[in-house]
């Protein structure tokens, strides 16, 4: 690294510093998409499990579903 004049290594470092943020923004976009995808999957799974449990309680016990079973 030259103190007064730039050499080839200085140019490479400057180029890397200019483009470093691009990788970070793509990583954040990927993480947001991944978060949205897994949130959708987990929420959908919870809804399906609740519906199946409600139906099973309705069929097996004669109560009006989860709320009726909890309240007695």
C-alpha positions, 0 to 999 in steps of 0.5 A: 500500500503506497502512502502517496500513490495507489498501487494495484492492491489499493485498487483491489481493496477499494473495489472490494469495499465498494461491492461488499454491501451488495452481498449483505443486501442479498443475504438480508433479502434471502433471510426475509424470504426464508423467514416468510416461507417458514412462518407460512409453513409453521402457521399452516401446520398449526392451523391444520393440527388444531382443526384435526384435533378439534374434529377428533375431539368432536367425533370421539367425545361428543363435545362441541370441539376444543372449546366445548371440551375445555369448558366441560 
